[in-house]
Every structure is written in C-alpha cells, then in structure tokens.
C-alpha cells in the first residue's frame, strides 16, 4: 500500500458500452432545470414539464420480485419522506389506480453478488408517471437513487422533471476501502457509510481488518488474534455476517483484507511463533512501517494461514480475498539466520524474491479455499494466477504493466482520500489515464475500476464521515460516468447538492463539525464561537503525510483526535467559494461591484476576527493552539483590503508594496498547528491585480 509516506492507486477496468447520446451535466439548456445527478448518467434527455410528488405517490413492482426489492422500495420511500416531509406510508397504488412509479426488474442477480453483473437501468419520467426498468435488482436500486436525486421543491410543490435516462457504469469495480485496524470504527458508522455508497452507486466495500495496531475480527480457530490483538475492539463473526447482508441489500460487495506478511504485529501478540523474530509482541501504538513480519520460511506459518483463510472464506462469501502484501522492510528477515540460510538453500537472492515466494504460497492457499486473490502492487510477481487482481497504489503505469501481461487491476493511486486532496484533484485522476491510455482495447478491459482508500491514522468514529464525504462522490462519478464528464464547476455544484442528501440519509459529515468545535470552545459566548468558526471555516489540515512530521508530539493510536485539525473538513468549501469569488471579480476586469463589496465585507470580518477570538484563546488550550492561525487570518484581511483599495483607485500599487505583501503572504502560507490557511493564494491574486492598476484582469 506504501502507506505512511506515499500513495496507492485505484484501477478502473472493463469499459462498458455507452449510449451513443451522452449529455454533459454542463450542457443543459438555460431554460431547463440544472439536474443535481451524481454520478452523472450515461445518457440524459430532458423534456418539458414535471411529475408532481405528493401524498398519493405510489410504487408498483412488476417482473422479477424478491425481498431485497421490497426492502429497496421501503428505503426509497423513507428517503423520499426525508426529502419532502410528505408521509409515504405504502408502496402500492390505490385499487384500480395507476402507480406513480412502476418498476420492472427482468430477473434476479447472483445469490452472491459477482463482479461485472448487469447494473444498467432506464428511467423515464413524464408528467403522468415514471417507469424504471432494469435487468437485475442492482440496476433497480441504482435507478431508485437517481430518482431521489431528481426530487426538488418546485413552484407548486415537490416534483421531478420530465426526463429519460439510460444509464450503466463505466467500470464494474467502484470501491471504498475502510481501515478499521489503526482506529476501530463501530458498525453503525460503517453502515451509514454503506448507505452513502449506495446513494452514489459504489459497489465494493473493502474492509481492511488487520493492522499493526489491531486485529478486528473474531477467529474461532485462533481466538488469541482478537483476544490479545484488538484491545477488545473487534467484530464478531455474526456481526460481520449481518453487515455483509446489510451491504448486499444495497448492492454492495464486501471484500475482506488481511494484510500479510507485513503490517501484521497484531497477529503476533497472540501467536508470536508466526513472526520472523522472537517475541513477546505488543499492539503497535505508533504509525509507520514496522519491522515485524511473518516468517515465510516456516511451514507452521502456512499451516496457520491455511486454517485461518479457510475459516474467513466461510464468513465472507465474495469471490475476492485481499491479502495485502505491501511495505515489508525486511529487517526481521535480515536479522534471522535461519531465514538467511533458507534463502541460500532455495537460491533466493533478496527479500523481494523471498516475499514473492511467500505471496505465491499464500495465493495457493486462497485459491484452495475457492477465492481469488486481491493484493497491492507488491504481490504482482511472474507466474501468479491470471485471476489475481492487482490493487495499485503506485499509479497507472503499474496498472498498465499488469494489464499488458494479462492481469486485472484496480486503481487507488490518486484516490487516497486520507491525503486531504480536493475533490477536483481526485476527480482529475482517471484509471485510463497515463500509461493505461496506451493499452490495447483488450488490455484496457482488464482495468476493472478503482477504490478510494480511507486510512485511519487520524480518523475515528466521530470524524470518519467527514473524511470520506462528500469528496468520495466525485470519485464515484469518475468510476461510473462517461470519461467525457469532467466539468469541475458542475461537479462541485452537484456534489454540494448530493452532500445535503447524504446528510439526510444519516451521515454526519456536516453535523459533526459544529459539535467538535463546541467541545473545543467549551463555554464560549456566541460571538466567541462564531470567531472560532470563522477561522476553522477557511483552514484545512496539511496534505499528504506531512501531518506526522509537524506533530507537537509523536502521534499514536491513543492520541485524542480532539484538536482543530481533527475537526475541520479536509477540503474547505468556504475557502474554495472565496477563491471562486476572487476569480469572478478579476474576470470582470475588477468592475464587478457586487463581487468587490462581498470581498470587502469578508476581509473586514477576517481583519477584526482575531480580537474577538482572543478571550476564548486565553481560556481554551485547544483554541490557543491556533492563535497564530487566527492572527494570520486577520493579517490576510488587512492585505486584502489594501489590495481592494488600490484596485478601486485604478492606479497601480507601488512595486515595494507588492513585494512586501507577497513576502508577507508567503509567510502566511506556512502551516501552523498542522493547518493551512487556504485563502492566501486567492489574496495573492488580488495583490497582483492591484499592482497591475487599470489592467487588473491581465
């Protein structure tokens, strides 16, 4: 995974046939409603008029029926109620009446959901009613989510616009990986994230269940795994089965990951004989790449893994079984004389070949128990079975190399949502980009899709949702929608609407923020709290894996996640919107009076904010930590006002003023309290414009 200093990648494969008519989300006519669909469908044809949504709304199921479809309709009506507050009691129309929404499903999907099943659907909405047709329940569930995204308050009540949608996914593997090893995440949090996945048509829940910091599932054959390796924080097998059933109800496969031979300290707490160095072992509390690794030369290791994989294969019905395989530093292997002798005897020249030997043995065990292996880039070795799936953290080049040799893959590089990148940056990454674009059509079909990855060093049950949503909706669109759908402004507008729906569904990616800030503020006055929020609204945590290097003390799994850096979203909407306002002002040649007034008002708020926050800063150690950030925001407000004053005069600001302001802004850009003051770049644009005088837009 190269986790702790670099990134992974997500692969997308199997380009499915797309409808000949593809309408971009930014191509809607001015007179038509701007649809908030996300991911954007393969084909959208808007008509005129709308279908009224009121208390008479009813649903009829035709064709194939099963309990899962009934449950899907019940969830659909519950969400429709949340969107409209209109009571939705029953799905069936009144006797002799016509259903508002008629759903036809051709046939059942697989009893155990499989990769590449038909997920297509057609949704036709007229002023008199709507029809949803799908080949399988998977398509039906996707179509219901699209219908929910169409519901808006209209002039005469809630309605859905007249539209015809033909839709199918671009890639069959559209996943989210949740790391519950570093920080344990309760099942209720995972369930609501599965609900979010259903809403944006993701279909693979990748469950990273073992790590140096914790082993998170019950093993009945080897109970010391969870008894000694989890701090008592693990899922029972019955809980896991219930969760898998919950995900299947929503069209989502659950793929388990047990990382080996590295990232495995928690295994050794109860079973030190598996390790390459003598114990005793303890659960790791720190982050990073650790030395402990399984002994690949000990036959008892493979006997243990044979039994363990066999046990887990019965718990997880999915065809795929992830074995990790990343980031083994080899130090324990180098220090073990028996392992060195084994390498000589078997003509193994280095640790890379030794890991290849281990990977091949484990792959044979997984195959023996009826599963296909998924692993990070490191498990891709010559001669491995063709049904292996490579999950690439290294990028499209690694993905393309595997595909060129006939191996399937999924991309995670560019989709590491724990890095704190903007949705736009993730959105720009395409599994078929880079080297993958040069593959033959047959080789491109081996790119199955991608996965966003949520590593949990700085994630717990409280802020998890905010680290996943809404940015993952942008990745979901990249994996579902036609490759031509790339308009960033449209993406943000639609993602904002989807974010509100996700909150209605029960996710806490918005509501958590205020509660965390309130804990930080303590008994703050309304004005003090608003001053804290003013700062928090325009900062973001430092990016990539820089946070660990900037920590006031070495972070561990026991470090409370209660600071401002833990509370603020990974992408600031306020800062992005401020940047858009600056760009709008400059694009008008600085003549947009409304934009100028809004900018000036914002700068005044920032300028005066530090004085309002100071009393709270003196009382709360958590607020005191961001004291310098608060001062910097006020300084940024002063710089912005000065720039606007020069622009208003229409004469160029002195060169020495620009130089001093640029130097000051450069200082303001430096991270403080592991936070970035995001609007600095936009204010620098205004400083540059002020120096250009009357030609400020140039």
HELIX and SHEET records of a PDB file:
HELIX    1   1 UNK A   67  UNK A   84  1                                  18    
HELIX    2   2 UNK A  137  UNK A  150  1                                  14    
HELIX    3   3 UNK A  187  UNK A  199  1                                  13    
HELIX    4   4 UNK A  224  UNK A  229  1                                   6    
HELIX    5   5 UNK A  237  UNK A  248  1                                  12    
HELIX    6   6 UNK A  265  UNK A  270  1                                   6    
HELIX    7   7 UNK A  272  UNK A  274  5                                   3    
HELIX    8   8 UNK A  299  UNK A  315  1                                  17    
HELIX    9   9 UNK A  331  UNK A  334  1                                   4    
HELIX   10  10 UNK A  337  UNK A  345  1                                   9    
HELIX   11  11 UNK A  351  UNK A  368  1                                  18    
HELIX   12  12 UNK A  377  UNK A  379  5                                   3    
HELIX   13  13 UNK A  396  UNK A  404  1                                   9    
HELIX   14  14 UNK A  417  UNK A  419  5                                   3    
HELIX   15  15 UNK A  423  UNK A  427  1                                   5    
HELIX   16  16 UNK A  434  UNK A  438  5                                   5    
HELIX   17  17 UNK A  441  UNK A  444  1                                   4    
HELIX   18  18 UNK A  464  UNK A  468  1                                   5    
HELIX   19  19 UNK A  471  UNK A  480  1                                  10    
HELIX   20  20 UNK A  488  UNK A  505  1                                  18    
HELIX   21  21 UNK A  511  UNK A  521  1                                  11    
HELIX   22  22 UNK A  526  UNK A  536  1                                  11    
HELIX   23  23 UNK A  548  UNK A  550  5                                   3    
HELIX   24  24 UNK A  564  UNK A  567  1                                   4    
HELIX   25  25 UNK A  573  UNK A  587  1                                  15    
HELIX   26  26 UNK A  593  UNK A  619  1                                  27    
HELIX   27  27 UNK A  621  UNK A  624  1                                   4    
HELIX   28  28 UNK A  627  UNK A  649  1                                  23    
HELIX   29  29 UNK A  655  UNK A  668  1                                  14    
HELIX   30  30 UNK A  680  UNK A  692  1                                  13    
HELIX   31  31 UNK A  693  UNK A  695  5                                   3    
SHEET    1   A 6 UNK A  43  UNK A  52  0                                        
SHEET    2   A 6 UNK A 157  UNK A 167 -1                                        
SHEET    3   A 6 UNK A 121  UNK A 125 -1                                        
SHEET    4   A 6 UNK A 130  UNK A 134 -1                                        
SHEET    5   A 6 UNK A 101  UNK A 105  1                                        
SHEET    6   A 6 UNK A  59  UNK A  63  1                                        
SHEET    1   B 3 UNK A  43  UNK A  52  0                                        
SHEET    2   B 3 UNK A 157  UNK A 167 -1                                        
SHEET    3   B 3 UNK A 152  UNK A 154 -1                                        
SHEET    1   C 8 UNK A 253  UNK A 257  0                                        
SHEET    2   C 8 UNK A 204  UNK A 208  1                                        
SHEET    3   C 8 UNK A 173  UNK A 179  1                                        
SHEET    4   C 8 UNK A 447  UNK A 454  1                                        
SHEET    5   C 8 UNK A 408  UNK A 411  1                                        
SHEET    6   C 8 UNK A 389  UNK A 392  1                                        
SHEET    7   C 8 UNK A 372  UNK A 376  1                                        
SHEET    8   C 8 UNK A 320  UNK A 322  1                                        
SHEET    1   D 2 UNK A 210  UNK A 211  0                                        
SHEET    2   D 2 UNK A 214  UNK A 215 -1                                        
SHEET    1   E 2 UNK A 539  UNK A 541  0                                        
SHEET    2   E 2 UNK A 675  UNK A 677 -1                                        
END                                                                             
